[in-house]
Each structure stands twice: as C-alpha cells, then as structure tokens.
Amino acid sequence: MVYIWLAFTLLTAVAASSRGRSFFLWLLFGLIFGIFALILVLILPSQKRDLPSQKHDPSVPTPETHVRCPDCQELVLWDARKCKHCGCRLIPPPREAKTDRWAFLKSKP
Ligand SMILES: [Zn+2]
C-alpha cells in the first residue's frame, strides 16, 4: 500500500513537472493527498506558454514560430524579412524577446 502511495506521489510530481509546475511542490502534495493530488494536477490547466488547443504542429502558427505583420495583421514566420501577404519589409524580432513576439518591428523605408 505504501509503495502504491509512493508511486502515485512520483507520478503526480512527474505529471506536474511535465505541465510546467514545480516538481518538488507536487511531490509534497502527492505525499499528503496521494491520488487526489494526481487528479488535481491532471485537472488543472498546464502552465506552459503553449496555446492550449494547439499541439506542436509546425504548420499551425504559434507565438513561437509566427508574428503578426504590422500592416495587414496576417501571420508570417517570425524570421521572415518580407510579408508574404502584403509584401511589406519586416525586421525579425530578436529570439530572446519572449514576452511580446506577436508585436513586430517594421523596417524603415
Ligand atoms: Zn503584411
């Protein structure tokens, strides 16, 4: 019985960490609440920044791969130098800019 409890605890922590939550915090929750913590971590939405409805399909535009054109508001690849929809010139945003990749700098004419 103890081993089952520990297995659930570990499973809870692994499930939590794979969802962007604290491994050790949920290890603790798992120790206290057992299977209820596991249910809780499965119910709670993932804290990862990915859009919830979209999996890692490269053809689906996400903030990781695409940005909005400042002129036509269409999605273009984030490192595109020219908008494929309206043809305006673009400056790729820095890859480090995690917070606001949807915002896009337009190059000077
Ligand atoms: Zn455009």
Residues whose N, C-alpha, C, O or C-beta is under 5 A from the ligand:
A	BS01	ZN	C69 D71 C72 C83 H85 C86 G87
